[in-house]
Amino acid sequence: MTEARRIARQIVKDQIKAAGEKVSHYTAKAITEAANGLIEADPTILETAKANLAAASKKVGDQAKAKAALAKAGIKVDPKLVAKAEAAKKEKKKEAVPLSAKQAAIPAKPQAKGQRPHA
């Protein structure tokens, strides 16, 4: 249903543009309601959505097939990039300071305009 709604919402937006209006002048709620009505009135949207999902699942496949396709294409993991990502992950984890239960419950004080936060 999500894919069908996405398609229907795009159709509604295209109709708004074709009418010479701006999409930003309409609320998301109004566009979604019109899309839901369009889905009920036109069952081909659901069929298109099912076909899109089937095609997407065929493209993705399972992890083993994806790895085989990467190997066949000659795409390999760069060890330097992996090491860099792991180092960044460790550094981020090291920088994180755990809060006490009391500190976690206290909201941050709003900053006055032009002031920097305290370290």
C-alpha positions as a LaTeX table, in Angstrom:
\begin{tabular}{lrrr}
\hline
Residue & $x$ (\AA) & $y$ (\AA) & $z$ (\AA) \\
\hline
Met1 & 0.00 & 0.00 & 0.00 \\
Thr2 & 2.93 & 2.35 & 0.65 \\
Glu3 & 4.20 & 2.02 & $-2.91$ \\
Ala4 & 0.69 & 2.51 & $-4.27$ \\
Arg5 & 0.28 & 5.64 & $-2.16$ \\
Arg6 & 3.65 & 6.95 & $-3.34$ \\
Ile7 & 2.59 & 6.49 & $-6.96$ \\
Ala8 & $-0.81$ & 8.07 & $-6.34$ \\
Arg9 & 0.72 & 11.02 & $-4.49$ \\
Gln10 & 3.05 & 11.62 & $-7.42$ \\
Ile11 & 0.09 & 11.53 & $-9.82$ \\
Val12 & $-1.75$ & 14.08 & $-7.67$ \\
Lys13 & 1.33 & 16.32 & $-7.57$ \\
Asp14 & 1.67 & 16.05 & $-11.36$ \\
Gln15 & $-2.00$ & 17.05 & $-11.72$ \\
Ile16 & $-1.44$ & 20.08 & $-9.48$ \\
Lys17 & 1.52 & 21.14 & $-11.59$ \\
Ala18 & $-0.42$ & 20.56 & $-14.81$ \\
Ala19 & $-3.13$ & 22.88 & $-13.47$ \\
Gly20 & $-0.49$ & 25.59 & $-13.10$ \\
Glu21 & $-0.56$ & 25.51 & $-9.29$ \\
Lys22 & 2.28 & 25.07 & $-6.81$ \\
Val23 & 2.46 & 21.83 & $-4.83$ \\
Ser24 & 3.69 & 23.81 & $-1.83$ \\
His25 & 0.30 & 25.56 & $-1.68$ \\
Tyr26 & $-1.37$ & 22.28 & $-0.72$ \\
Thr27 & $-1.06$ & 20.46 & 2.59 \\
Ala28 & 0.44 & 16.98 & 2.69 \\
Lys29 & $-2.83$ & 15.81 & 4.24 \\
Ala30 & $-4.85$ & 17.10 & 1.28 \\
Ile31 & $-2.49$ & 15.48 & $-1.22$ \\
Thr32 & $-2.59$ & 12.15 & 0.65 \\
Glu33 & $-6.40$ & 12.22 & 0.87 \\
Ala34 & $-6.61$ & 12.87 & $-2.88$ \\
Ala35 & $-4.11$ & 10.04 & $-3.47$ \\
Asn36 & $-6.17$ & 7.64 & $-1.33$ \\
Gly37 & $-9.26$ & 8.54 & $-3.36$ \\
Leu38 & $-7.31$ & 7.99 & $-6.55$ \\
Ile39 & $-6.21$ & 4.52 & $-5.37$ \\
Glu40 & $-9.83$ & 3.56 & $-4.65$ \\
Ala41 & $-11.00$ & 4.88 & $-8.03$ \\
Asp42 & $-8.19$ & 3.40 & $-10.12$ \\
Pro43 & $-7.17$ & $-0.21$ & $-9.32$ \\
Thr44 & $-4.34$ & $-0.09$ & $-11.87$ \\
Ile45 & $-2.29$ & 1.91 & $-9.36$ \\
Leu46 & $-2.24$ & $-1.12$ & $-7.02$ \\
Glu47 & $-1.22$ & $-3.36$ & $-9.91$ \\
Thr48 & 1.59 & $-0.97$ & $-10.85$ \\
Ala49 & 2.76 & $-0.89$ & $-7.24$ \\
Lys50 & 2.81 & $-4.71$ & $-7.05$ \\
Ala51 & 4.81 & $-4.85$ & $-10.29$ \\
Asn52 & 7.28 & $-2.25$ & $-8.97$ \\
Leu53 & 7.81 & $-4.22$ & $-5.76$ \\
Ala54 & 8.27 & $-7.48$ & $-7.66$ \\
Ala55 & 10.84 & $-5.87$ & $-9.94$ \\
Ala56 & 12.69 & $-4.35$ & $-6.99$ \\
Ser57 & 12.84 & $-7.66$ & $-5.14$ \\
Lys58 & 14.23 & $-9.35$ & $-8.24$ \\
Lys59 & 16.95 & $-6.71$ & $-8.52$ \\
Val60 & 18.03 & $-6.99$ & $-4.90$ \\
Gly61 & 17.81 & $-10.76$ & $-4.48$ \\
Asp62 & 19.56 & $-12.28$ & $-1.51$ \\
Gln63 & 22.91 & $-11.37$ & 0.01 \\
Ala64 & 24.81 & $-14.30$ & $-1.52$ \\
Lys65 & 23.68 & $-13.37$ & $-5.03$ \\
Ala66 & 24.57 & $-9.74$ & $-4.42$ \\
Lys67 & 28.07 & $-10.68$ & $-3.21$ \\
Ala68 & 28.53 & $-12.93$ & $-6.23$ \\
Ala69 & 27.49 & $-10.10$ & $-8.54$ \\
Leu70 & 29.99 & $-7.76$ & $-6.88$ \\
Ala71 & 32.75 & $-10.35$ & $-7.21$ \\
Lys72 & 31.87 & $-10.89$ & $-10.87$ \\
Ala73 & 32.00 & $-7.14$ & $-11.48$ \\
Gly74 & 35.41 & $-7.02$ & $-9.81$ \\
Ile75 & 34.33 & $-4.65$ & $-7.05$ \\
Lys76 & 36.29 & $-5.23$ & $-3.86$ \\
Val77 & 36.16 & $-3.74$ & $-0.38$ \\
Asp78 & 38.91 & $-1.17$ & 0.16 \\
Pro79 & 40.73 & $-2.16$ & 3.39 \\
Lys80 & 41.87 & 1.45 & 3.94 \\
Leu81 & 38.28 & 2.69 & 3.92 \\
Val82 & 37.18 & $-0.12$ & 6.24 \\
Ala83 & 39.97 & 0.72 & 8.69 \\
Lys84 & 39.12 & 4.42 & 8.52 \\
Ala85 & 35.45 & 3.73 & 9.25 \\
Glu86 & 36.32 & 1.45 & 12.17 \\
Ala87 & 38.71 & 4.05 & 13.60 \\
Ala88 & 36.04 & 6.74 & 13.32 \\
Lys89 & 33.55 & 4.45 & 15.02 \\
Lys90 & 35.96 & 3.78 & 17.91 \\
Glu91 & 36.75 & 7.49 & 18.27 \\
Lys92 & 33.08 & 8.40 & 18.35 \\
Lys93 & 32.42 & 5.75 & 20.97 \\
Lys94 & 35.39 & 6.97 & 23.02 \\
Glu95 & 34.16 & 10.59 & 22.93 \\
Ala96 & 30.68 & 9.68 & 24.14 \\
Val97 & 30.35 & 10.48 & 27.83 \\
Pro98 & 27.66 & 8.49 & 29.57 \\
Leu99 & 25.13 & 10.58 & 31.48 \\
Ser100 & 23.89 & 9.77 & 34.91 \\
Ala101 & 20.19 & 9.08 & 35.32 \\
Lys102 & 19.74 & 12.51 & 36.87 \\
Gln103 & 21.59 & 14.29 & 34.05 \\
Ala104 & 19.66 & 12.42 & 31.40 \\
Ala105 & 16.37 & 13.68 & 32.82 \\
Ile106 & 17.45 & 17.34 & 32.85 \\
Pro107 & 16.82 & 19.15 & 29.54 \\
Ala108 & 19.62 & 21.26 & 28.11 \\
Lys109 & 19.42 & 24.95 & 28.89 \\
Pro110 & 18.67 & 27.12 & 25.85 \\
Gln111 & 21.58 & 29.24 & 24.71 \\
Ala112 & 21.37 & 33.01 & 24.60 \\
Lys113 & 21.87 & 34.45 & 21.15 \\
Gly114 & 25.55 & 34.81 & 20.31 \\
Gln115 & 26.85 & 32.62 & 23.15 \\
Arg116 & 28.78 & 29.42 & 22.73 \\
Pro117 & 27.94 & 26.27 & 24.68 \\
His118 & 30.08 & 25.36 & 27.67 \\
Ala119 & 32.40 & 22.42 & 27.29 \\
\hline
\end{tabular}
